Amino acid sequence: MTLTQHSPVPELYVSYESAQKLKREAADLTSWDLKPRQLCDLELLMNGGFNPLKGFLSEEDYNGVVENMRLADGSLWPMPINLDVTQDFADSVEIGQDIALRDAEGVILATMNVTDKWVPNKSNEAEKVFGADDIAHPAVNYLHNVAGSVYLGGPVTGIQAPVHYDFRARRNTPNELRAFFRKLGWRRIVAFQTRNPLHRAHQELTFRAAKEAQANLMIHPVVGMTKPGDVDHFTRVRCYEAVLDKYPQATTTLSLLNLAMRMAGPREAVWHGLIRKNHGVTHFIVGRDHAGPGKNSAGEDFYGPYDAQDLFRKHQDEMGIEMVDFKHMVYVQERAQYEPADEIEEGVTVLNISGTELRRRLAEGLEIPDWFSFPEVVKELRRTKPPRAKQGFTVFFTGFSGSGKSTIANALRVKLMEMGGRPVTLLDGDIVRKHLSQELGFSKEHRDINIRRIGYVASEITKNGGIAICAPIAPYAATRRAVREDVEQFGAFVEVHVATSIEECERRDRKGLYKLAREGKIKEFTGISDPYDVPENPELAIDTENTEVDYCAQQVLLKLEGMGLIGTT
Ligand code: PPS
């Protein structure tokens, strides 16, 4: 069925009465606790944002989507939407069985009839969907290190929408937006997708795009999940609200989209277009490097700068939504206004502040000029991101047992306390195992749980403006990376590899553990009978052989100073 602007988009919810009954019955079903990304996906499945999907993809649909961006029935759909689960959970579910899907608080939001269960070829998915099997890509990292190993597919029956307590008035389902546009008589609507705060250049380009398309404008930012390290959505929405006042009244609206982005560039642009089409939008702004994930592990861009525009253009007729080219706007000093970069004659002074430069100025508390952004936006950003020397951060030591981690960490703790200003917490390996992880052993699974606990506590400390010093062995690179991502949402993560060789640690054998490990009396001993992934890009590597503890701690302090984390502002 073709979707016109005036017909409602199909939702997966049942009626209120049926939902109450289904909810009671579903209490007895095997249930899956949705991960944050799955929760975002489910919301858009249920409210029609992912129309024509009727549930999590079946294996046949998945193969079609991965290989050629099409569902088994031929419909265009570029992104795999899967219910990834653990092997154990998959083993507990039979084909044909209904399962309950619950949110983090245990509320049943939907049921799913499991029609398919399979082990995906994740490397193939990474290559085809994201362009490379490279974990520098956030979605590829998610695929390999966060997603479960088995996919379940099947139709979903919606019971209730996930509850949001923030910015409720700004959240709209596709059908709410369709009704809103109808009510206001908006027939041509251009949507602007964003995961960043808006500055003057964005305001200018969106305003021009709307004028060019002779359309009303909807700022449609993603507030579900964006790229790790982005400005949090609470701050961004306060910024968007401030910018909304800068448009002519009654031409522009703001609505929040609870999407979990994948940063898949060209495929993501097409996906964004289909989602906006479902929301009743007729035009969509696609920019240079739309939904780009940053650099790959060789330091190059994953996608060409115009790949997203090309793929969108190729499919726009079929999608029924028109692309509006993003104009790269720059500030012309002589005329004190923004103009499209390609329309500027030679000889005028063009000013620009890149994203990196903006972050630097915020981090160092430097001036952000009025021509670049609106004072209200800068004020919000400064409230959330105080200069680095006032933010919390985490120093994460890693290395073999007996490498000197704890001793250096303790010296650093004392030095930072001497400097004052921020509370300092030491999460030493032994201390954590005594107070937080008494029940854990040294299997890979237990070590990972232990490190994730440390990461969680460190991220909370960092969020609240403190300094967390961690000193576990943390032998697995993927787990260290996960902790880095947890912490970097809130402040800097400084990985310090205490690079004392295993021979030296064994020679010192402070606790007599190496001897026992050699005799086989301690199993799974790191460096002797258990692996250690040497950090590839730590912020600092310290060699402790023939080096005094005091000097090692000094090296860390100098690093922190160099990163702007300590010092005056
Ligand atoms: S991990 O891998 O990060 O969870 O380890 P961690 O919590 O840092 O604990 C390491 C300390 O436990 C002692 N210990 C062992 N280490 C490695 N392997 C095995 N099998 C083992 N069994 C006990 C050891 O004293 C470590 O302390 P540190 O402070 O690193 O010397």
Residues whose N, C-alpha, C, O or C-beta is under 5 A from the ligand:
A	BS01	PPS	F400 S401 G402 G429 F442 R447 N450 A471 P472 I473 A474 P475 K523 E524 F525 T526
